[in-house]
Amino acid sequence: MQAIEFETDVTGEYIRIPEFEKLKNRHVKVIVLSEDLPEEPPISAASKQRQPARVPDATFYGDVFDTVPAEVWENA
């Protein structure tokens, strides 16, 4: 197996492979290494709390039916 090592800055979902023509139509194994990954912020308890769905009001023959108010969810 031949190894080709290169470094690049990831700015999108695609990475340009140097000397691509040599690898075209061949099976390769891709390994991505990063010196340091940014830490993900902890998920707060407030963001885990159930929230009412944000849906538009439904109209039926001119009558407007509202969705369940947020107060009902808070007491559930």
mmCIF file of the N, C-alpha and C atoms, coordinates in Angstrom:
data_MODEL
# 
_entry.id   MODEL 
# 
loop_
_atom_site.group_PDB 
_atom_site.id 
_atom_site.type_symbol 
_atom_site.label_atom_id 
_atom_site.label_alt_id 
_atom_site.label_comp_id 
_atom_site.label_asym_id 
_atom_site.label_entity_id 
_atom_site.label_seq_id 
_atom_site.pdbx_PDB_ins_code 
_atom_site.Cartn_x 
_atom_site.Cartn_y 
_atom_site.Cartn_z 
_atom_site.occupancy 
_atom_site.B_iso_or_equiv 
_atom_site.pdbx_formal_charge 
_atom_site.auth_seq_id 
_atom_site.auth_comp_id 
_atom_site.auth_asym_id 
_atom_site.auth_atom_id 
_atom_site.pdbx_PDB_model_num 
ATOM 1   N N  . MET A 1 1  ? 0.853   -1.184 0.000   1.00 0.00 ? 1  MET A N  1 
ATOM 2   C CA . MET A 1 1  ? 0.000   0.000  0.000   1.00 0.00 ? 1  MET A CA 1 
ATOM 3   C C  . MET A 1 1  ? 0.887   1.231  0.000   1.00 0.00 ? 1  MET A C  1 
ATOM 4   N N  . GLN A 1 2  ? 0.486   2.225  -0.734  1.00 0.00 ? 2  GLN A N  1 
ATOM 5   C CA . GLN A 1 2  ? 1.236   3.472  -0.855  1.00 0.00 ? 2  GLN A CA 1 
ATOM 6   C C  . GLN A 1 2  ? 0.599   4.530  0.019   1.00 0.00 ? 2  GLN A C  1 
ATOM 7   N N  . ALA A 1 3  ? 1.404   5.324  0.718   1.00 0.00 ? 3  ALA A N  1 
ATOM 8   C CA . ALA A 1 3  ? 0.892   6.385  1.582   1.00 0.00 ? 3  ALA A CA 1 
ATOM 9   C C  . ALA A 1 3  ? 1.199   7.746  0.969   1.00 0.00 ? 3  ALA A C  1 
ATOM 10  N N  . ILE A 1 4  ? 0.196   8.594  0.945   1.00 0.00 ? 4  ILE A N  1 
ATOM 11  C CA . ILE A 1 4  ? 0.358   9.983  0.513   1.00 0.00 ? 4  ILE A CA 1 
ATOM 12  C C  . ILE A 1 4  ? -0.102  10.843 1.670   1.00 0.00 ? 4  ILE A C  1 
ATOM 13  N N  . GLU A 1 5  ? 0.801   11.623 2.214   1.00 0.00 ? 5  GLU A N  1 
ATOM 14  C CA . GLU A 1 5  ? 0.480   12.460 3.367   1.00 0.00 ? 5  GLU A CA 1 
ATOM 15  C C  . GLU A 1 5  ? 0.478   13.916 2.946   1.00 0.00 ? 5  GLU A C  1 
ATOM 16  N N  . PHE A 1 6  ? -0.547  14.647 3.409   1.00 0.00 ? 6  PHE A N  1 
ATOM 17  C CA . PHE A 1 6  ? -0.603  16.077 3.132   1.00 0.00 ? 6  PHE A CA 1 
ATOM 18  C C  . PHE A 1 6  ? -1.399  16.748 4.234   1.00 0.00 ? 6  PHE A C  1 
ATOM 19  N N  . GLU A 1 7  ? -1.216  18.046 4.372   1.00 0.00 ? 7  GLU A N  1 
ATOM 20  C CA . GLU A 1 7  ? -1.959  18.837 5.347   1.00 0.00 ? 7  GLU A CA 1 
ATOM 21  C C  . GLU A 1 7  ? -2.778  19.867 4.596   1.00 0.00 ? 7  GLU A C  1 
ATOM 22  N N  . THR A 1 8  ? -3.946  20.180 5.148   1.00 0.00 ? 8  THR A N  1 
ATOM 23  C CA . THR A 1 8  ? -4.821  21.163 4.520   1.00 0.00 ? 8  THR A CA 1 
ATOM 24  C C  . THR A 1 8  ? -5.714  21.793 5.577   1.00 0.00 ? 8  THR A C  1 
ATOM 25  N N  . ASP A 1 9  ? -6.279  22.929 5.275   1.00 0.00 ? 9  ASP A N  1 
ATOM 26  C CA . ASP A 1 9  ? -7.277  23.565 6.125   1.00 0.00 ? 9  ASP A CA 1 
ATOM 27  C C  . ASP A 1 9  ? -8.648  23.177 5.597   1.00 0.00 ? 9  ASP A C  1 
ATOM 28  N N  . VAL A 1 10 ? -9.495  22.657 6.455   1.00 0.00 ? 10 VAL A N  1 
ATOM 29  C CA . VAL A 1 10 ? -10.837 22.253 6.057   1.00 0.00 ? 10 VAL A CA 1 
ATOM 30  C C  . VAL A 1 10 ? -11.739 23.489 6.093   1.00 0.00 ? 10 VAL A C  1 
ATOM 31  N N  . THR A 1 11 ? -12.224 23.893 4.942   1.00 0.00 ? 11 THR A N  1 
ATOM 32  C CA . THR A 1 11 ? -13.100 25.062 4.856   1.00 0.00 ? 11 THR A CA 1 
ATOM 33  C C  . THR A 1 11 ? -14.488 24.688 4.363   1.00 0.00 ? 11 THR A C  1 
ATOM 34  N N  . GLY A 1 12 ? -14.693 23.443 4.017   1.00 0.00 ? 12 GLY A N  1 
ATOM 35  C CA . GLY A 1 12 ? -15.986 22.969 3.534   1.00 0.00 ? 12 GLY A CA 1 
ATOM 36  C C  . GLY A 1 12 ? -16.013 21.455 3.665   1.00 0.00 ? 12 GLY A C  1 
ATOM 37  N N  . GLU A 1 13 ? -17.011 20.831 3.042   1.00 0.00 ? 13 GLU A N  1 
ATOM 38  C CA . GLU A 1 13 ? -17.141 19.389 3.170   1.00 0.00 ? 13 GLU A CA 1 
ATOM 39  C C  . GLU A 1 13 ? -16.237 18.612 2.210   1.00 0.00 ? 13 GLU A C  1 
ATOM 40  N N  . TYR A 1 14 ? -15.574 19.276 1.289   1.00 0.00 ? 14 TYR A N  1 
ATOM 41  C CA . TYR A 1 14 ? -14.712 18.604 0.321   1.00 0.00 ? 14 TYR A CA 1 
ATOM 42  C C  . TYR A 1 14 ? -13.257 18.972 0.555   1.00 0.00 ? 14 TYR A C  1 
ATOM 43  N N  . ILE A 1 15 ? -12.369 17.995 0.368   1.00 0.00 ? 15 ILE A N  1 
ATOM 44  C CA . ILE A 1 15 ? -10.929 18.218 0.496   1.00 0.00 ? 15 ILE A CA 1 
ATOM 45  C C  . ILE A 1 15 ? -10.281 17.815 -0.823  1.00 0.00 ? 15 ILE A C  1 
ATOM 46  N N  . ARG A 1 16 ? -9.443  18.692 -1.352  1.00 0.00 ? 16 ARG A N  1 
ATOM 47  C CA . ARG A 1 16 ? -8.736  18.395 -2.598  1.00 0.00 ? 16 ARG A CA 1 
ATOM 48  C C  . ARG A 1 16 ? -7.572  17.451 -2.296  1.00 0.00 ? 16 ARG A C  1 
ATOM 49  N N  . ILE A 1 17 ? -7.478  16.369 -3.057  1.00 0.00 ? 17 ILE A N  1 
ATOM 50  C CA . ILE A 1 17 ? -6.421  15.376 -2.859  1.00 0.00 ? 17 ILE A CA 1 
ATOM 51  C C  . ILE A 1 17 ? -5.288  15.672 -3.836  1.00 0.00 ? 17 ILE A C  1 
ATOM 52  N N  . PRO A 1 18 ? -4.074  15.880 -3.312  1.00 0.00 ? 18 PRO A N  1 
ATOM 53  C CA . PRO A 1 18 ? -2.945  16.116 -4.214  1.00 0.00 ? 18 PRO A CA 1 
ATOM 54  C C  . PRO A 1 18 ? -2.674  14.864 -5.051  1.00 0.00 ? 18 PRO A C  1 
ATOM 55  N N  . GLU A 1 19 ? -2.254  15.055 -6.265  1.00 0.00 ? 19 GLU A N  1 
ATOM 56  C CA . GLU A 1 19 ? -1.934  13.956 -7.183  1.00 0.00 ? 19 GLU A CA 1 
ATOM 57  C C  . GLU A 1 19 ? -3.123  13.005 -7.326  1.00 0.00 ? 19 GLU A C  1 
ATOM 58  N N  . PHE A 1 20 ? -4.308  13.584 -7.458  1.00 0.00 ? 20 PHE A N  1 
ATOM 59  C CA . PHE A 1 20 ? -5.540  12.813 -7.572  1.00 0.00 ? 20 PHE A CA 1 
ATOM 60  C C  . PHE A 1 20 ? -5.491  11.807 -8.713  1.00 0.00 ? 20 PHE A C  1 
ATOM 61  N N  . GLU A 1 21 ? -4.858  12.166 -9.802  1.00 0.00 ? 21 GLU A N  1 
ATOM 62  C CA . GLU A 1 21 ? -4.845  11.308 -10.980 1.00 0.00 ? 21 GLU A CA 1 
ATOM 63  C C  . GLU A 1 21 ? -4.230  9.934  -10.683 1.00 0.00 ? 21 GLU A C  1 
ATOM 64  N N  . LYS A 1 22 ? -3.240  9.890  -9.783  1.00 0.00 ? 22 LYS A N  1 
ATOM 65  C CA . LYS A 1 22 ? -2.601  8.611  -9.437  1.00 0.00 ? 22 LYS A CA 1 
ATOM 66  C C  . LYS A 1 22 ? -3.553  7.693  -8.665  1.00 0.00 ? 22 LYS A C  1 
ATOM 67  N N  . LEU A 1 23 ? -4.541  8.284  -7.992  1.00 0.00 ? 23 LEU A N  1 
ATOM 68  C CA . LEU A 1 23 ? -5.458  7.499  -7.164  1.00 0.00 ? 23 LEU A CA 1 
ATOM 69  C C  . LEU A 1 23 ? -6.806  7.250  -7.843  1.00 0.00 ? 23 LEU A C  1 
ATOM 70  N N  . LYS A 1 24 ? -7.043  7.877  -8.970  1.00 0.00 ? 24 LYS A N  1 
ATOM 71  C CA . LYS A 1 24 ? -8.332  7.765  -9.639  1.00 0.00 ? 24 LYS A CA 1 
ATOM 72  C C  . LYS A 1 24 ? -8.633  6.308  -9.983  1.00 0.00 ? 24 LYS A C  1 
ATOM 73  N N  . ASN A 1 25 ? -9.871  5.897  -9.693  1.00 0.00 ? 25 ASN A N  1 
ATOM 74  C CA . ASN A 1 25 ? -10.364 4.545  -9.956  1.00 0.00 ? 25 ASN A CA 1 
ATOM 75  C C  . ASN A 1 25 ? -9.634  3.474  -9.155  1.00 0.00 ? 25 ASN A C  1 
ATOM 76  N N  . ARG A 1 26 ? -9.128  3.832  -7.984  1.00 0.00 ? 26 ARG A N  1 
ATOM 77  C CA . ARG A 1 26 ? -8.463  2.869  -7.105  1.00 0.00 ? 26 ARG A CA 1 
ATOM 78  C C  . ARG A 1 26 ? -9.152  2.889  -5.756  1.00 0.00 ? 26 ARG A C  1 
ATOM 79  N N  . HIS A 1 27 ? -9.071  1.792  -5.031  1.00 0.00 ? 27 HIS A N  1 
ATOM 80  C CA . HIS A 1 27 ? -9.616  1.715  -3.679  1.00 0.00 ? 27 HIS A CA 1 
ATOM 81  C C  . HIS A 1 27 ? -8.608  2.358  -2.730  1.00 0.00 ? 27 HIS A C  1 
ATOM 82  N N  . VAL A 1 28 ? -9.062  3.274  -1.872  1.00 0.00 ? 28 VAL A N  1 
ATOM 83  C CA . VAL A 1 28 ? -8.182  3.939  -0.916  1.00 0.00 ? 28 VAL A CA 1 
ATOM 84  C C  . VAL A 1 28 ? -8.829  3.923  0.462   1.00 0.00 ? 28 VAL A C  1 
ATOM 85  N N  . LYS A 1 29 ? -8.019  4.066  1.483   1.00 0.00 ? 29 LYS A N  1 
ATOM 86  C CA . LYS A 1 29 ? -8.504  4.237  2.858   1.00 0.00 ? 29 LYS A CA 1 
ATOM 87  C C  . LYS A 1 29 ? -8.147  5.658  3.259   1.00 0.00 ? 29 LYS A C  1 
ATOM 88  N N  . VAL A 1 30 ? -9.134  6.398  3.765   1.00 0.00 ? 30 VAL A N  1 
ATOM 89  C CA . VAL A 1 30 ? -8.923  7.796  4.147   1.00 0.00 ? 30 VAL A CA 1 
ATOM 90  C C  . VAL A 1 30 ? -8.955  7.889  5.663   1.00 0.00 ? 30 VAL A C  1 
ATOM 91  N N  . ILE A 1 31 ? -7.916  8.486  6.238   1.00 0.00 ? 31 ILE A N  1 
ATOM 92  C CA . ILE A 1 31 ? -7.824  8.691  7.680   1.00 0.00 ? 31 ILE A CA 1 
ATOM 93  C C  . ILE A 1 31 ? -7.647  10.181 7.916   1.00 0.00 ? 31 ILE A C  1 
ATOM 94  N N  . VAL A 1 32 ? -8.487  10.759 8.768   1.00 0.00 ? 32 VAL A N  1 
ATOM 95  C CA . VAL A 1 32 ? -8.411  12.183 9.070   1.00 0.00 ? 32 VAL A CA 1 
ATOM 96  C C  . VAL A 1 32 ? -7.937  12.332 10.509  1.00 0.00 ? 32 VAL A C  1 
ATOM 97  N N  . LEU A 1 33 ? -6.830  13.039 10.694  1.00 0.00 ? 33 LEU A N  1 
ATOM 98  C CA . LEU A 1 33 ? -6.273  13.298 12.015  1.00 0.00 ? 33 LEU A CA 1 
ATOM 99  C C  . LEU A 1 33 ? -6.316  14.800 12.269  1.00 0.00 ? 33 LEU A C  1 
ATOM 100 N N  . SER A 1 34 ? -6.632  15.176 13.495  1.00 0.00 ? 34 SER A N  1 
ATOM 101 C CA . SER A 1 34 ? -6.644  16.584 13.867  1.00 0.00 ? 34 SER A CA 1 
ATOM 102 C C  . SER A 1 34 ? -5.833  16.733 15.144  1.00 0.00 ? 34 SER A C  1 
ATOM 103 N N  . GLU A 1 35 ? -5.010  17.766 15.201  1.00 0.00 ? 35 GLU A N  1 
ATOM 104 C CA . GLU A 1 35 ? -4.200  17.983 16.391  1.00 0.00 ? 35 GLU A CA 1 
ATOM 105 C C  . GLU A 1 35 ? -5.053  18.324 17.598  1.00 0.00 ? 35 GLU A C  1 
ATOM 106 N N  . ASP A 1 36 ? -6.079  19.123 17.398  1.00 0.00 ? 36 ASP A N  1 
ATOM 107 C CA . ASP A 1 36 ? -6.965  19.487 18.498  1.00 0.00 ? 36 ASP A CA 1 
ATOM 108 C C  . ASP A 1 36 ? -8.354  19.741 17.941  1.00 0.00 ? 36 ASP A C  1 
ATOM 109 N N  . LEU A 1 37 ? -9.350  19.135 18.563  1.00 0.00 ? 37 LEU A N  1 
ATOM 110 C CA . LEU A 1 37 ? -10.727 19.360 18.176  1.00 0.00 ? 37 LEU A CA 1 
ATOM 111 C C  . LEU A 1 37 ? -11.330 20.384 19.121  1.00 0.00 ? 37 LEU A C  1 
ATOM 112 N N  . PRO A 1 38 ? -12.126 21.295 18.598  1.00 0.00 ? 38 PRO A N  1 
ATOM 113 C CA . PRO A 1 38 ? -12.769 22.266 19.492  1.00 0.00 ? 38 PRO A CA 1 
ATOM 114 C C  . PRO A 1 38 ? -13.749 21.543 20.407  1.00 0.00 ? 38 PRO A C  1 
ATOM 115 N N  . GLU A 1 39 ? -13.779 21.967 21.662  1.00 0.00 ? 39 GLU A N  1 
ATOM 116 C CA . GLU A 1 39 ? -14.693 21.354 22.615  1.00 0.00 ? 39 GLU A CA 1 
ATOM 117 C C  . GLU A 1 39 ? -16.107 21.832 22.342  1.00 0.00 ? 39 GLU A C  1 
ATOM 118 N N  . GLU A 1 40 ? -17.041 20.887 22.404  1.00 0.00 ? 40 GLU A N  1 
ATOM 119 C CA . GLU A 1 40 ? -18.440 21.240 22.213  1.00 0.00 ? 40 GLU A CA 1 
ATOM 120 C C  . GLU A 1 40 ? -18.985 21.809 23.513  1.00 0.00 ? 40 GLU A C  1 
ATOM 121 N N  . PRO A 1 41 ? -19.772 22.876 23.419  1.00 0.00 ? 41 PRO A N  1 
ATOM 122 C CA . PRO A 1 41 ? -20.340 23.437 24.648  1.00 0.00 ? 41 PRO A CA 1 
ATOM 123 C C  . PRO A 1 41 ? -21.292 22.427 25.275  1.00 0.00 ? 41 PRO A C  1 
ATOM 124 N N  . PRO A 1 42 ? -21.334 22.358 26.598  1.00 0.00 ? 42 PRO A N  1 
ATOM 125 C CA . PRO A 1 42 ? -22.248 21.420 27.244  1.00 0.00 ? 42 PRO A CA 1 
ATOM 126 C C  . PRO A 1 42 ? -23.704 21.787 26.951  1.00 0.00 ? 42 PRO A C  1 
ATOM 127 N N  . ILE A 1 43 ? -24.538 20.773 26.845  1.00 0.00 ? 43 ILE A N  1 
ATOM 128 C CA . ILE A 1 43 ? -25.956 20.993 26.585  1.00 0.00 ? 43 ILE A CA 1 
ATOM 129 C C  . ILE A 1 43 ? -26.631 21.348 27.900  1.00 0.00 ? 43 ILE A C  1 
ATOM 130 N N  . SER A 1 44 ? -27.259 22.498 27.928  1.00 0.00 ? 44 SER A N  1 
ATOM 131 C CA . SER A 1 44 ? -27.907 22.948 29.163  1.00 0.00 ? 44 SER A CA 1 
ATOM 132 C C  . SER A 1 44 ? -29.220 22.206 29.369  1.00 0.00 ? 44 SER A C  1 
ATOM 133 N N  . ALA A 1 45 ? -29.651 22.142 30.620  1.00 0.00 ? 45 ALA A N  1 
ATOM 134 C CA . ALA A 1 45 ? -30.907 21.472 30.955  1.00 0.00 ? 45 ALA A CA 1 
ATOM 135 C C  . ALA A 1 45 ? -32.086 22.184 30.300  1.00 0.00 ? 45 ALA A C  1 
ATOM 136 N N  . ALA A 1 46 ? -31.984 23.499 30.147  1.00 0.00 ? 46 ALA A N  1 
ATOM 137 C CA . ALA A 1 46 ? -33.077 24.263 29.545  1.00 0.00 ? 46 ALA A CA 1 
ATOM 138 C C  . ALA A 1 46 ? -33.283 23.875 28.082  1.00 0.00 ? 46 ALA A C  1 
ATOM 139 N N  . SER A 1 47 ? -32.192 23.574 27.364  1.00 0.00 ? 47 SER A N  1 
ATOM 140 C CA . SER A 1 47 ? -32.344 23.210 25.955  1.00 0.00 ? 47 SER A CA 1 
ATOM 141 C C  . SER A 1 47 ? -32.899 21.805 25.792  1.00 0.00 ? 47 SER A C  1 
ATOM 142 N N  . LYS A 1 48 ? -32.782 20.952 26.829  1.00 0.00 ? 48 LYS A N  1 
ATOM 143 C CA . LYS A 1 48 ? -33.323 19.594 26.768  1.00 0.00 ? 48 LYS A CA 1 
ATOM 144 C C  . LYS A 1 48 ? -34.810 19.561 27.092  1.00 0.00 ? 48 LYS A C  1 
ATOM 145 N N  . GLN A 1 49 ? -35.332 20.629 27.704  1.00 0.00 ? 49 GLN A N  1 
ATOM 146 C CA . GLN A 1 49 ? -36.719 20.676 28.150  1.00 0.00 ? 49 GLN A CA 1 
ATOM 147 C C  . GLN A 1 49 ? -37.662 20.645 26.947  1.00 0.00 ? 49 GLN A C  1 
ATOM 148 N N  . ARG A 1 50 ? -38.767 19.928 27.092  1.00 0.00 ? 50 ARG A N  1 
ATOM 149 C CA . ARG A 1 50 ? -39.756 19.856 26.020  1.00 0.00 ? 50 ARG A CA 1 
ATOM 150 C C  . ARG A 1 50 ? -40.297 21.238 25.704  1.00 0.00 ? 50 ARG A C  1 
ATOM 151 N N  . GLN A 1 51 ? -40.445 21.502 24.440  1.00 0.00 ? 51 GLN A N  1 
ATOM 152 C CA . GLN A 1 51 ? -40.969 22.785 23.984  1.00 0.00 ? 51 GLN A CA 1 
ATOM 153 C C  . GLN A 1 51 ? -42.149 22.526 23.050  1.00 0.00 ? 51 GLN A C  1 
ATOM 154 N N  . PRO A 1 52 ? -43.142 23.411 23.026  1.00 0.00 ? 52 PRO A N  1 
ATOM 155 C CA . PRO A 1 52 ? -44.247 23.218 22.089  1.00 0.00 ? 52 PRO A CA 1 
ATOM 156 C C  . PRO A 1 52 ? -43.771 23.388 20.652  1.00 0.00 ? 52 PRO A C  1 
ATOM 157 N N  . ALA A 1 53 ? -44.410 22.666 19.760  1.00 0.00 ? 53 ALA A N  1 
ATOM 158 C CA . ALA A 1 53 ? -44.060 22.774 18.343  1.00 0.00 ? 53 ALA A CA 1 
ATOM 159 C C  . ALA A 1 53 ? -44.470 24.138 17.819  1.00 0.00 ? 53 ALA A C  1 
ATOM 160 N N  . ARG A 1 54 ? -43.686 24.663 16.926  1.00 0.00 ? 54 ARG A N  1 
ATOM 161 C CA . ARG A 1 54 ? -43.992 25.951 16.314  1.00 0.00 ? 54 ARG A CA 1 
ATOM 162 C C  . ARG A 1 54 ? -44.701 25.671 14.983  1.00 0.00 ? 54 ARG A C  1 
ATOM 163 N N  . VAL A 1 55 ? -46.011 25.663 15.027  1.00 0.00 ? 55 VAL A N  1 
ATOM 164 C CA . VAL A 1 55 ? -46.802 25.394 13.830  1.00 0.00 ? 55 VAL A CA 1 
ATOM 165 C C  . VAL A 1 55 ? -47.767 26.542 13.605  1.00 0.00 ? 55 VAL A C  1 
ATOM 166 N N  . PRO A 1 56 ? -48.119 26.791 12.351  1.00 0.00 ? 56 PRO A N  1 
ATOM 167 C CA . PRO A 1 56 ? -49.063 27.883 12.081  1.00 0.00 ? 56 PRO A CA 1 
ATOM 168 C C  . PRO A 1 56 ? -50.469 27.493 12.528  1.00 0.00 ? 56 PRO A C  1 
ATOM 169 N N  . ASP A 1 57 ? -51.311 28.501 12.757  1.00 0.00 ? 57 ASP A N  1 
ATOM 170 C CA . ASP A 1 57 ? -52.699 28.250 13.098  1.00 0.00 ? 57 ASP A CA 1 
ATOM 171 C C  . ASP A 1 57 ? -53.394 27.552 11.931  1.00 0.00 ? 57 ASP A C  1 
ATOM 172 N N  . ALA A 1 58 ? -54.310 26.615 12.248  1.00 0.00 ? 58 ALA A N  1 
ATOM 173 C CA . ALA A 1 58 ? -55.061 25.899 11.224  1.00 0.00 ? 58 ALA A CA 1 
ATOM 174 C C  . ALA A 1 58 ? -56.379 26.623 10.970  1.00 0.00 ? 58 ALA A C  1 
ATOM 175 N N  . THR A 1 59 ? -56.789 26.735 9.723   1.00 0.00 ? 59 THR A N  1 
ATOM 176 C CA . THR A 1 59 ? -58.043 27.390 9.358   1.00 0.00 ? 59 THR A CA 1 
ATOM 177 C C  . THR A 1 59 ? -58.980 26.349 8.752   1.00 0.00 ? 59 THR A C  1 
ATOM 178 N N  . PHE A 1 60 ? -60.230 26.337 9.238   1.00 0.00 ? 60 PHE A N  1 
ATOM 179 C CA . PHE A 1 60 ? -61.225 25.407 8.712   1.00 0.00 ? 60 PHE A CA 1 
ATOM 180 C C  . PHE A 1 60 ? -62.510 26.178 8.513   1.00 0.00 ? 60 PHE A C  1 
ATOM 181 N N  . TYR A 1 61 ? -62.911 26.395 7.281   1.00 0.00 ? 61 TYR A N  1 
ATOM 182 C CA . TYR A 1 61 ? -64.128 27.141 6.946   1.00 0.00 ? 61 TYR A CA 1 
ATOM 183 C C  . TYR A 1 61 ? -64.183 28.499 7.648   1.00 0.00 ? 61 TYR A C  1 
ATOM 184 N N  . GLY A 1 62 ? -63.050 29.177 7.710   1.00 0.00 ? 62 GLY A N  1 
ATOM 185 C CA . GLY A 1 62 ? -63.025 30.504 8.284   1.00 0.00 ? 62 GLY A CA 1 
ATOM 186 C C  . GLY A 1 62 ? -62.802 30.528 9.784   1.00 0.00 ? 62 GLY A C  1 
ATOM 187 N N  . ASP A 1 63 ? -62.996 29.402 10.467  1.00 0.00 ? 63 ASP A N  1 
ATOM 188 C CA . ASP A 1 63 ? -62.740 29.355 11.908  1.00 0.00 ? 63 ASP A CA 1 
ATOM 189 C C  . ASP A 1 63 ? -61.261 29.061 12.129  1.00 0.00 ? 63 ASP A C  1 
ATOM 190 N N  . VAL A 1 64 ? -60.640 29.746 13.076  1.00 0.00 ? 64 VAL A N  1 
ATOM 191 C CA . VAL A 1 64 ? -59.227 29.550 13.366  1.00 0.00 ? 64 VAL A CA 1 
ATOM 192 C C  . VAL A 1 64 ? -59.100 28.721 14.634  1.00 0.00 ? 64 VAL A C  1 
ATOM 193 N N  . PHE A 1 65 ? -58.386 27.621 14.542  1.00 0.00 ? 65 PHE A N  1 
ATOM 194 C CA . PHE A 1 65 ? -58.113 26.776 15.695  1.00 0.00 ? 65 PHE A CA 1 
ATOM 195 C C  . PHE A 1 65 ? -56.662 26.992 16.087  1.00 0.00 ? 65 PHE A C  1 
ATOM 196 N N  . ASP A 1 66 ? -56.416 27.441 17.276  1.00 0.00 ? 66 ASP A N  1 
ATOM 197 C CA . ASP A 1 66 ? -55.058 27.717 17.743  1.00 0.00 ? 66 ASP A CA 1 
ATOM 198 C C  . ASP A 1 66 ? -54.424 26.435 18.254  1.00 0.00 ? 66 ASP A C  1 
ATOM 199 N N  . THR A 1 67 ? -53.090 26.402 18.284  1.00 0.00 ? 67 THR A N  1 
ATOM 200 C CA . THR A 1 67 ? -52.372 25.267 18.839  1.00 0.00 ? 67 THR A CA 1 
ATOM 201 C C  . THR A 1 67 ? -52.384 25.354 20.360  1.00 0.00 ? 67 THR A C  1 
ATOM 202 N N  . VAL A 1 68 ? -51.896 24.317 21.015  1.00 0.00 ? 68 VAL A N  1 
ATOM 203 C CA . VAL A 1 68 ? -51.868 24.280 22.480  1.00 0.00 ? 68 VAL A CA 1 
ATOM 204 C C  . VAL A 1 68 ? -50.931 25.371 22.975  1.00 0.00 ? 68 VAL A C  1 
ATOM 205 N N  . PRO A 1 69 ? -51.354 26.215 23.923  1.00 0.00 ? 69 PRO A N  1 
ATOM 206 C CA . PRO A 1 69 ? -50.482 27.275 24.417  1.00 0.00 ? 69 PRO A CA 1 
ATOM 207 C C  . PRO A 1 69 ? -49.298 26.722 25.199  1.00 0.00 ? 69 PRO A C  1 
ATOM 208 N N  . ALA A 1 70 ? -48.249 27.501 25.288  1.00 0.00 ? 70 ALA A N  1 
ATOM 209 C CA . ALA A 1 70 ? -47.019 27.075 25.956  1.00 0.00 ? 70 ALA A CA 1 
ATOM 210 C C  . ALA A 1 70 ? -47.247 26.772 27.428  1.00 0.00 ? 70 ALA A C  1 
ATOM 211 N N  . GLU A 1 71 ? -48.202 27.435 28.062  1.00 0.00 ? 71 GLU A N  1 
ATOM 212 C CA . GLU A 1 71 ? -48.450 27.210 29.484  1.00 0.00 ? 71 GLU A CA 1 
ATOM 213 C C  . GLU A 1 71 ? -48.847 25.760 29.766  1.00 0.00 ? 71 GLU A C  1 
ATOM 214 N N  . VAL A 1 72 ? -49.571 25.153 28.841  1.00 0.00 ? 72 VAL A N  1 
ATOM 215 C CA . VAL A 1 72 ? -49.994 23.762 29.012  1.00 0.00 ? 72 VAL A CA 1 
ATOM 216 C C  . VAL A 1 72 ? -48.764 22.844 29.036  1.00 0.00 ? 72 VAL A C  1 
ATOM 217 N N  . TRP A 1 73 ? -47.790 23.132 28.198  1.00 0.00 ? 73 TRP A N  1 
ATOM 218 C CA . TRP A 1 73 ? -46.569 22.320 28.146  1.00 0.00 ? 73 TRP A CA 1 
ATOM 219 C C  . TRP A 1 73 ? -45.743 22.478 29.415  1.00 0.00 ? 73 TRP A C  1 
ATOM 220 N N  . GLU A 1 74 ? -45.724 23.680 29.951  1.00 0.00 ? 74 GLU A N  1 
ATOM 221 C CA . GLU A 1 74 ? -44.915 23.934 31.143  1.00 0.00 ? 74 GLU A CA 1 
ATOM 222 C C  . GLU A 1 74 ? -45.433 23.171 32.355  1.00 0.00 ? 74 GLU A C  1 
ATOM 223 N N  . ASN A 1 75 ? -46.742 22.908 32.406  1.00 0.00 ? 75 ASN A N  1 
ATOM 224 C CA . ASN A 1 75 ? -47.339 22.190 33.531  1.00 0.00 ? 75 ASN A CA 1 
ATOM 225 C C  . ASN A 1 75 ? -47.358 20.684 33.316  1.00 0.00 ? 75 ASN A C  1 
ATOM 226 N N  . ALA A 1 76 ? -46.910 20.208 32.155  1.00 0.00 ? 76 ALA A N  1 
ATOM 227 C CA . ALA A 1 76 ? -46.944 18.768 31.861  1.00 0.00 ? 76 ALA A CA 1 
ATOM 228 C C  . ALA A 1 76 ? -45.815 18.038 32.536  1.00 0.00 ? 76 ALA A C  1 
# 
